[in-house]
Amino acid sequence: MTQINYNIKFQIFISSPFSEKIFRDLAYATISSQGHFPMAMERQPSSTLSTESAIKQAILESQIIIFILGWKYGEENPRDPESKSFTEQEYDFARNNNKSILVFMQHRNEIEQNRAILSRNDEDYNNSEKLNKFYDKIIQDDKLNSRWSMNDTDAFVRNVSAAIATATRELERTCPEKGWFNAQSADLLQLLSPSIKNELRREIVAKANIFKRLDERCTQSVGEKKAISRTFCNYFSDYFGLNTRKFLFIESGSTTAFVAQALGERLGEKIKQISISDSYRPEMHIVTNNYLAYLHLWLRNGVPCEMFPGGPAQEPYGAVYGPLSQYGHNFEPSTSYCRQSIRQEDQAKIGSLNTQFTQLLDNKKVEANQLLMVGAISGIQISDRYNISKIENDSVIEEQIKKLKGFHVGNYFNMLFKRFMYKTKCPIVICIHAEKIDAPIEKGKCHFIFDNEYTWENFYKNYPLAFCIGYKAGDGKLERIIESMSFISFTRDTQYSENGEYQAALFTNNEFTNCVKIK
């Protein structure tokens, strides 16, 4: 599959009172060092209407507007009825035109110290109230990025550099068409242009952009995730032939989305070789609860696929949880590290969803030995080496966490959906990369899947379970993975092996190998 190098560059306008010229020059150099286009227009003491118009046009043509604000309010515009400074007018104009705004403001104590020694003859002497109102407006607008000090230019440069990197990544995701492309990015322009002009496609792209966390996850550990996808397909793609009555469920997740991509490409090629007629019905059924996996299978590769369960996709990952979603809940879910069991209301919803799933299988005439699930998790605690985020006065919670093992996720409704999946008893392959093993546990955010009613030990010993684990070769990583898997008595299948920077390995328990035919 061709990878497009976006290499998008943005124009960044710098606004500041003339007194902050040193820091404006630093910002100019920082923007240039990242390959973007800085724009700074020197304002003359007697700014004309034509100058103001040119500045507004420059703001409109820029994608990011940086404001560097210090202890001076700046020159007032004599033509403004409120006598606002040119800088504040530029801020208002950028805000009203929905520009990406980054504000770097001097530390409050330095502002106060410098204004305290202002000469009465200084034009800015009587502008303290205006300056405070302007700065309060910025803070209320949540546009303040960071503070700077006259004594620490290095920190200023670091903060500007980090803020620009974050802002440009956001623009690349949400509106790349506003940036500048080099000649090698012509293919990208051809892709974007129809979407920009077509209102219907533009609305779909805009909707997809709300699932930002999924976009972020899909750009992380890509090498490991692609190795997992290749390994999974090597083991199971022929097993799920188009003329073989099988049922595959792909759970929502960034790694499983890569699996859907790879599987779709392999199966899509087979579908193209078959003459589709009214009598042709593929025997294989693929179902997913993630919009990205669905689109890659069905729209990108023409592989028959459907969504289950029904309902809207849930932020931030684009997963569909049906009756287990956040929609319709009248309580605020919280983490519990001494949970005895799931709430009765949620158990009833899990039971209802399981009934719907059984009906789906019955309608497709799928038998128990024809099922396979592809699952995802945020982390798995296997050993006694816990990496828990430190929060003061939380020693009790920390001790509770240290009694827990197994899978954990960052969302309560995701936890419920996994409990539904495991209630089906369908064999499952969990696709993870090595860093997920004994991964950091963030108190108050990570939800453990298992509890006193349904224990981790009971699950991994009795449930048909496999792990497809990706890793970067070298430094003994495979050996450490094998050691971790040995703690729960999982053995490595060695039918397939790869050479390369990124690899993956399959580990299974006896229950899985007894009910799933591995190629």
Salt bridges, closest charged atoms under 4 A:
ASP25 OD2 - LYS21 NZ 3.00
GLU42 OE1 - ARG24 NH2 3.14
GLU52 OE2 - ARG79 NH2 2.46
GLU76 OE2 - LYS130 NZ 2.40
GLU88 OE2 - LYS137 NZ 2.75
GLU90 OE2 - ARG43 NH2 2.68
ASP92 OD2 - LYS84 NZ 2.78
ASP92 OD1 - ARG95 NH2 3.61
ASP92 OD1 - LYS137 NZ 2.82
ASP122 OD2 - LYS72 NZ 2.95
ASP124 OD2 - ARG115 NH1 2.73
GLU129 OE2 - LYS133 NZ 3.40
ASP141 OD2 - ARG95 NH1 2.74
GLU170 OE1 - ARG173 NH2 2.72
GLU170 OE2 - LYS212 NZ 2.91
GLU216 OE1 - ARG213 NE 3.90
ASP238 OD1 - LYS270 NZ 3.33
ASP238 OD2 - LYS519 NZ 2.74
GLU251 OE2 - LYS418 NZ 2.44
GLU269 OE2 - LYS272 NZ 3.46
GLU283 OE1 - ARG245 NH2 2.92
GLU306 OE2 - LYS364 NZ 2.68
GLU345 OE2 - ARG343 NH1 3.74
ASP346 OD1 - HIS329 NE2 3.48
ASP346 OD2 - ARG343 NE 3.15
ASP384 OD1 - LYS405 NZ 2.99
GLU398 OE2 - LYS390 NZ 3.49
GLU398 OE2 - LYS402 NZ 3.89
GLU398 OE1 - LYS443 NZ 3.58
GLU435 OE1 - HIS433 ND1 3.10
GLU435 OE2 - LYS477 NZ 3.59
ASP438 OD2 - ARG385 NH2 3.87
ASP451 OD2 - ARG339 NE 2.99
ASP451 OD2 - ARG419 NH1 3.08
GLU453 OE1 - ARG419 NH2 3.91
GLU457 OE2 - LYS461 NZ 2.72
GLU498 OE2 - ARG230 NE 2.89
GLU501 OE2 - LYS472 NZ 3.36
